[in-house]
Amino acid sequence: MGGLPEVRLYRPGDEVGITRLFQDVFGREMALSEWRWKYAGRGNGKIYCAVAVDETDGIVAHYGGMPHRMIYQGKEVYGLAIGDVMVHARHRGFKLFREVASLVPEEAVKDGIILGYGFPNERALRLPEKLGLYEKIEDVLEANKEVTFWNNPVRYVYKLFPVHYDDGRLDALWEEVKENHVLSVIRDRDYLRWRYQRHPRHAYELWGLRRRWTGRLCGLAVLRRDDERVLIIDFVCPLPLMDALFQKIENVAYAAGKRRLTLWHPEYLKQKMTQIGFSVGFAGTSIPRTTHEKTLRKDEMAGRFFYTMGDTDFL
């Protein structure tokens, strides 16, 4: 092994070494097509990644950021979802980690990005929190419900149907509900196509909710079937219609022979999920913010950030 690794921002071609490091650290292959989907798949003009390069071992550390169009207090902004934070076993240390993890937030704020966030588990959060690079906002909650069949007025008043990703009603629905969110990724057609239709590893189902006598889309859910469960990966819906949306999803799950519904949601929806009939517990992960002084503070995010399983890059 040569001298100390060089810490720098991404350069074209680094993805080969980044995906190799991913295999070494996480034991799973990340194809180059998956890397491109994640970091460059939305026509991003800039890649927000930092690496450490060793003369002998090549890329030995990586800190990635995926830029998202978001809304904050009614205005469109940009945020950075942090992912694939990793250091090769032979090079782990506080100094190297701090250097790599500090570059991307600094670069992002130069471009007007107002927040960085992620979904680490408790073990992964420990080091950046100790170094003052992350500040925990809140625990992510997981809601579960044993599947039953709903034979009630909702069954007849509403219809759940497959939706195509090019359906213009998706944008109309987002425009209708966005004012209900203080802070959220913009869930329009562009986002849905990138996140779900073009995902290189998982297959998703896009379902819409409408009243039977109208064609207006009044709710949306992204589902993934997983053994005996249906994962509600994402949902877009006015709060008063969440009961109808989830009951219709439950009937779809029942017809498919699934036993449980599972979803993630922020703390402020806990009471609503309990009212609908879900049991709520800790998801095993949390949402922190990066602590750069020019990004949103904890008090500006806590209890305001709408997120789901779909805001992660691994579900």
N, C-alpha and C positions, 0 to 999 in steps of 0.2 A: 504494500500500500504506500502511495506517495505522500505528498503533503496534505494540508487541510483541504477539504472539498471546497470548490468554488460555489458560492451561493449567488444565484441570479434569477432573473425572470425567464419565462419560457422563450425558447427560440424554435423556429420550425424544424421539425425532425426529432425534437425531444420526446415526442409521444412514443417512439419505439422504446426508449429507455424507461419511460414512465410506466408503460404497460408491462415491461419486464419486471420492474420493481413491484408492481401490483401483484404479479404472480408469486414473487418471492415472499412478500409480506402477508398476503391474504390467502394464498394457496388456490386461487382461481384465475383462470385466464381472462384477461380483458382484451378482446379483439380491438384492433385499430379502429374498426367501424364503430364500436361502442364508445371509444374515447372521442372520436370525431362527433358522434351524436351528442355526447354529454357537453363537450366544451366548445364545439364549433358548429353544432348542428342547427342553430337558429340564425345562421348568417352573421354570427358575431364578428365584428371587425377586429376584435382584440381578444387574445387568450389570457385569462387571468390565472396564471399558474406560476409558482416558483419552484425551483429545483436546487439541489446540491449535487455537484458533479465531482466525482473522485477520479483522479488520473487512472487508477487501475480498475475500479469497480463500476465506473460510469455513473449514472444517476442513482444516488443513494438516499435521497429524500425528496419529498414532493408535497406541495400544499396547493390544492386546486380551488377555484372559485367559478361558479356558473352564474352569469348575470341574468337577472329576470326583470322584466317590466312589472312594476308593482304600483299599487295605489297607497298613498298615505295622506290621510285627512282630505280626501277628495282630489288630490293631485297625483299625476303620474310621475313616478320616480323609478330609480333603479336600485336593486338590492343584489347582493352576492350570496348565493348558497355555497357554503364551504363543503368540500368533499375530498375523498381520497387523500387524507392526511396520513403520511406514512414515512418511516425512516428505516433503512436497512438495519438489521440486527447488529452488524459490526460497527455501525456508526452512530448509535443512539447516544444522546447526551443533551443536556439542557441547552448548551450554547448553540449547537447546530439547529436544534428544533426552534429556538427563539428566532434565529436569523431567518430561517426559511419561512416561518409563520408570520413574520412581521412585514415581509416584502409586499404580499398581495394586498392586504388592507391599505397600506400606504399608497400603492399604485391606484387602487380603486377610488379612494377619495379624491385623487387628482382629477379623475374623470367624472366627478359628481355623484358617485355611488354613495348612498346615505346609510346603508347598513350591511353588515355581514352576519350571517347566522348559519347554524347547522343543527344536526340531530345526533350528537354523539351519545354513546352509552356512558355510564358512570365512570368506567375505567378510562375511556378515551378522553373524557372531560377533565380528568384529574390534573394532568400535566399542564395544559394550556391555562387552566384556572389558577393553578399554583404560580405560574409565571406571569399572571396578570394579563394574559392575551385574550381570555374569554371571561365573560361574566354570565352566570346562569340567570336566565329570565324566569323560567318555570318548568315544572315537570310536564312531559307530554302524557296525556291520559289515553287509555285504551278502553273502549266500550265493547262489551260482548252481550249477545242476547241469544238464547236458545230459540230456534226457529219454530213458530207455530203458524197456523193458517188463519188469516183474517177474513171472516165472512161477515162484513159489515157494510155500511153505506159507502165507505171509501172504495171498496172493491168495485162498485158499480158506477160511482161518480167519476173516478179517475182511471186513466189507462197508462200503463208503463209500456214503452215501445222502444225498439232499437233505433238509434239516431246515427246518421252518417256524419262524419267529421266536417263535411263541407256545408252542413245545414246552417243557413243564415240565422235561424232562430237561436243558435248558440250564442252569437254575439248579442242579440236582443235580450236574452235572459241575463247575460252578464251585466249589461247596461242597467237592467232593472234592479239587480240585487247589489251592485257594487257600493251603493250608498250605505248599505248596512254594515260595511266593513271599514274599520279605521285603517288597518294595515293588512295587505294581502297581495299575493301574486295575482296578476291579472289573468283570469281564467276565460280567455276568449278562444275563438277558433284556432288562431295561430298557436297559442300555448297548448291546447288540447291535441292538435295534430302532432306537434313536436313531442310532447311528453308521453302520449299514449299510443297514437297510431304508428309512430315511427320508432317506438322503443325497440332496441335490438335484441332484448332478451325475454321480455314478458309480453303476453297477449292480454288485452283488456277488452271489456265490453262497455259500450257507451249506451246508456238508457235514458230516455226522456220521460217526463211526466206531463200529462195534459188532461184537461177535463174532456170527457168523451164527446161532448157536443161542440167543442172548439178545437182549432188547430194550434192555438198559442202554447208554446212551451213554457211551463211554469215550474219545472224542476229538472235536475240533471244528476245522474250518478255514474261514476266509473267503477266497474266491478271487476274483480279477478277471482276466479274459483281456485280454491286451495284445499285439496283433499276433502275434508268434511265441512269446510267453511266457505262462506262467501265473504271476501274482503271488500269493504266499501272503501276503495282507494281514494275517491274524491267525491265531492258533492257540491252542487250550486243550487241554492234553494232559499226562498224567503222563509224566515223563521216560522210563520204560521202554517206552512205547508210541509214542514219536516215530518210531522206524524204521517201524513198521507204518503210521502215519498218513501219513507222507511217501511211502512206497512206493505206497500206494493213490492218493494224489493224483497221483503220477507216472504211474500207469496211466491215470487219467482224462485227464491232459494228453496222453499218447501217443495215446489213442483220438480226441482232438480235433485231432490233427495239430500240436500245439505242440512246440517244440524245446527249451524251457528253463524251469526253475523258478527263481524269484527271491524272496527274502525278506530282511527285516532282522531282526537279533537282537542282544542285548547280548553283551558280551565274554565273559561267563562261560559262554555256550553254544557258544563257538567249537570246542572240542574235540569236543563232541557232533555238531555240524554236519559237521565233517570226517570223523568216523567214519561218518556216514550216507552220505557221498560227495559232499558239496558242496565247492566251492572258495570260500574266504572272503577278502574284501578290504574295503577302506574304502568305505563307501557314499557318501562325498562330503558327509556332514553329521556333526554331533556332538550330544551332549546336554549342555547346560550347566544350572546351577541359578541362580536369582536369589539374590543374596547378602544379602538381608535377614537381620539377626542372629537373628530369631525363627523362621527356617525351617531345615529339615534341612541339616546340614553336608555337605561333599563326602565325608568318610569314612563318613557314614551312608548315602550313596547309591551310591557307586562299587562296582561289582561286585554290586549287590543289586537294581537296578531292572530289572524285566522289561518290555520294550517291543518292539513290532513296527512294521511299516509303519502299522498301524491306529492307532497312538498319534499320528500326525501328523494334520493337518486337510486335507492336500492330496493324498493318495494314495487 
